[in-house]
Amino acid sequence: MKAIAIDDEPLALELIETYCERCDFIQLEKEFSSTGAALQYLERNSVDLLFLDINMPAVSGIDFYKSLAFKPMLIFTTSYSEYAIESYELNAIDYLLKPFSASRFEKAARKAFDAYNLVHNATVAEQSKYVMLKVDYGVIKVVLNDILFIEGLDNYLKIQFQNQSPVVVRMTLKALMEKLNEKEFIRVHRSYIVPINRIESVKQKMITVSGEEIPIGKNYEDNLKTRLNKEG
């Protein structure tokens, strides 16, 4: 698994390099002290994982990552805890608070490696059938056909499945919707996403999915009608 590290503190880069050397599944290609140099490298080279500091001089690590056309897996390395929620919206694999130990670093790196293996061991056809999402204990594979509906709870999501327990994911509905196929899923309320093929009925501004009633938000009503008419 190829990685690069971006941090304006030389000691932090040295530490990441040392820790990567202890992880035989990571190949640290380069270290950068500026986002500009890192961007030039990424425009010519592909990597699987970024170790990224948030408090960078020119552009914040968060803004830098958002600007990337291709987004590798991400592990933040920072001294600031207050950006943790925003990191979940970017679906970061982990959030390492400085100073972090070798064991804590390896735990984060192994999460990334597990996600890397799941993706790279699957065919392109298989990849369209699931999404990889971060949970408290690591990264899980969510099979799209098993989803009944998704409920937003502040900065968390609860994904309800058919014949299995729900999963709680640290992510926003907006961020998850960007990962889903818009032909198969639709946002029907500021707090709900549903698979179109799971909709059983629509009555009095309520959707029924597997016996559960889900409200239709006023701002989503017209789009839902348009989509259902196309499906019909």
N, C-alpha and C positions, 0 to 999 in steps of 0.2 A: 504494500500500500504506500503510494507516494505522498509525501507531505511537504509543506513549507511552513516556516514560522515567521510572523511579522510582529515586531516589538521594537519600540524605540529605546529600550534599556538593554545595553550589551550583556549585562549579567543575566538578565532573563533569557536572552537567546542562548547563552552558554548553558544555562540550566536545562532548557528544553532540548538542546542538542545532546547533553549528557543522558537525559532520561530516555530520549529516542534510541540512543545506542544500546540501552538495556532492553529495548523492545524489538525482538528480531522480526516482527511483522511490520515495522515501520521503516521506510527509507526516507530520511529527511534530506530532501534535494537541495534546499537553499534556506538561508535566513536573511531577512530584510529588516532594516531599521526605518524604512519609509514605505508608505503605501504606494507612492509613485513608482518606485523601483519594482515593487511586488507586482503591480498592475502590468508593467511592461513584460515581466517574466510570464505572467499568466496569459497574456495575449499570444504568446508563442509556445507555451508549454501547458500540458494538462497535468493536474494533480488531483488526488482523491480527497485530501484533507488539509484544512488550514488550522494552524494554531495562531490565534489572532488576538492581539491586545486591543482594548477598546479606546483607551485614552492616548490616541496618536496625535502628533503635532498639527499636521495639515488637515487631514480628514479623519473623523472618528472611525474606529473599526466597524461599527454598525453601518455607517453610511457607505464605507468602502465595500462591505459585503453586499449591501443592497444594490450597488452599482454594477456588480459583476454580471456579465451576460450568462456565463456558465457558473453555477454555484456549487463548489465542492462541499463535502461535509465540513462542519465547522465546530471547533472547540475554542471557546473564548478563554483567554488567560488575562486576568485583570485584577487590579487592587480595589475595584469598586463593585459593591454588591447590588447597588441600586438599579443596575441595568439587566438584572436577571430575567425579569418579566419580558422585556423586549427581546431577549435572546430566545425565549420560547416561541415568540412569533416568527422568528427566523428559523425555527426548528433546529436550533443548535444541538449537537450531540451532547455537549456538557458545558459547564460553566466553572472554570477553575479559578478560585480566589487565591491571589498571591498572599503569602508564600505557600505554595502547595508542595506536598511531599512526593517522593518517587512512587509510593504506592497509590496515592490519589491520582497522580498523572497516569499511571498504568491502567487504573480502573477506567478512566475516561477514554484512553486510547483503545482499550479492548472493546468498549461500547462501539466505537467507530469501526473497528475491525470486524465485529459481528455484523454490523449493518452492511459493510463493504462485501462480506462473504455472501450474505443473503441476496444482495442485488446482483453480484457478478456470477453467482451460481445459477441464476434463473435465465430463461430465454426471454427474448423481447415480448413474445406473446404472453408469457406468465407475468411479466412486470406490469402489464396493463391491467392485471386482475387484482392487484393489491397496492397498498401504500405502506411505507415505513414511517412509523410515528414514535416519538419519544415519550416514555412513561418514567415514573420515578425510579424504577429498577433497571432501566436500560432502553433498548429499542425493540419494538415489536412489529410484526408483519400483520396488517389488517386486511383480510380478504374482503373485497368490495361487495361481492354478492351476498355476504353474510350480514351486511348492515341493514337494520330496520329503519333507524333514524339517528340523527346526531343532535344533541342538545348543548347549547352554549351556556356555561356557568362562569361568568366573568372572564378570567384568563385561562379557564379550563374547559374541556369538552367532555361530555359523557357520550360514548358511542354505544348504542343499544344494538344487540345482535339477536339473530334467531338461534334459539337453542344453546345459548351460552351466556355467561355473566357479562355485564357491561364493563367497558374499559374507560378509565379516566385519563385524559391526555392533556399535558400542559401546552395549549395552543389556542389560537382564536379561530372562530368560524371563518373569518375572511381568509386567514392563512391556509386553512384546510381546504376551503373551496377552490383555491388556486391549484391544489394538487389533484382535484377530482375532475372527472370527465363531465363537462357541462351538459352533454347529451344524456347522461345517466342520472345526475344529481341536480337538485334545484333547492335554492334557499327560499323558504316560504314564510319566514319570520325572522326578526333580528336574533332569535334564539334557537332556530331550528333549520336543519338541512335534511331533506328526505330523498331517497332514491325514487325516481319517477315510477319505476315498475312496481314499487311497493304500495303505491297509493290505491286504496280500496274504494274510497268514496270521498266526495267533496260536498259538504252541506253546511249552510249557515256559517260560512267563514271558518269551518273546521275541516281538517283532513283526517281520515281514519287510516291508520297503518297498523296492521296486525292487531286490531281491536283497540288501539290507543288513539285518542283524539289529540290532534296537534293544531294549534291556532294558526290562521293565515294572517300575516301582518298586512296592514293597509298598503304599505309601500311595495309589497311583493304580489299583490292580488292580480294585477294586470298581466305580469310576466307569467304567473302560474296558469292563467286562463289561456294565454297564447300557446304555451308549451303543451298543455293538455289537448287543445284543439288540433295541434300538429300531430300529436300521438294518436289521436282518434282518427 
